[in-house]
């Protein structure tokens, strides 16, 4: 029983950290709950999705991450930009 309580709170902490970094709460809750200490450590060390550079889709104008190959709105195939983008473009949607 004490392990379940510890696993729940580590899962909750991992989920919150994952959500703050722009990832899935449920995914990090499960990872941190199954492997409590290492899961929370992985959530803390995981990259911050909000800091990833973005670009606009040429067809629909949706902001997509640079590493995405397809636009999730219209399905347009996106080419990787040759010049690095300095700052992320954030949309209001």
RAGILIN-V342170 format. One record per backbone hydrogen bond with DSSP energy under -0.5 kcal/mol. NH is the residue of the N-H (numbers start at 0). CO is the residue of the C=O. Records with the same first field share a line. If there is no record, write none. Layout:
NH: CO / CO
This chain:
4: 0
5: 1
6: 2
7: 3
8: 4
9: 5
10: 6
11: 7
12: 8
13: 9
14: 10
15: 11
16: 12
17: 13
18: 14
19: 15
20: 16
21: 18
22: 17
27: 23
28: 24
29: 25
30: 26
31: 27
32: 28
33: 29
34: 30
38: 34
39: 35
40: 36
41: 37
42: 38
43: 39
44: 40
45: 41
48: 20 / 46
49: 20
50: 47
51: 48
54: 63
56: 61
60: 56
63: 54 / 61
65: 52
67: 64
70: 75
74: 70
77: 68 / 75
89: 87
